[in-house]
Amino acid sequence: MQYKKTRGFTVVELLIVVTTIAILAGIVIVAYNGVQTKARMAKIEADLKNVQKLVETYKTFNGTYPITNASLNPDWGTSTGRTDANCSVGTKTADWVPGLSTALPQSDGKGKGVGAYPGCYIYVSDGTSYVISAWNALTDAQNSVMYRRLGFREMDPSHVGSIFYICNHTNIGGMATGTYDITSDYYKHSMTISNITSALCSETPPAGA
């Protein structure tokens, strides 16, 4: 009786197959992460725009925007900002914009920006000017969607009682060492909507930003 010889895979062929599968898996993972990041940014953008509509509607009926502190200035040096319920610092309240009857969106706690601290939704207003921000909520720095050089303090837990607005500040704006560092720029790792004009805040970015 004769037996037919069957040919198996060589070690080299197996290595080629395994390597190919690994490369394809890596491509799929990168693509998936990219889609997730875009979807998350789109949701944050939609959340902030919806909240802006609510505060504008509030002003239409009440004559002012929802107030967190009646006396503010370009460097609002009092603890005035309100943070959403999922925030790790600040007021941590679901009604992070006071006086609204509509349920507000809450941050997801997934985005970690400067210092790897999770960001969240923050609101501050003196009734005339307002800032609505997904502060430090972006892991990757951005330069196009709601990028403004105004915002709040560091998200370091040591600043739990210091959630106030700062205009184009050196330390949180990536210039703490005198040389611009995008990885330390909170403004770049945030999305912000505000009616503040250049008369109250010069947002000229540092070289390289």
Protein Blocks (a to p, Z undefined) as FASTA:
>chain_A
ZZdddddddfklmmmmmmmmmmmmmmmmmmmmmmmmmmmmmmmmmmmmmmmmmmmmmmmm
nopacdfbfbdcfblcbdfbccdfkbcghjlpaklpghiabdcdddehlaccehhiacdd
ddddehjaccdddehkafbacfkbopacbddddfbfklmmmcccdehifklnopmnopac
fklmmklmcccddfbdfkloccbdcehZZ
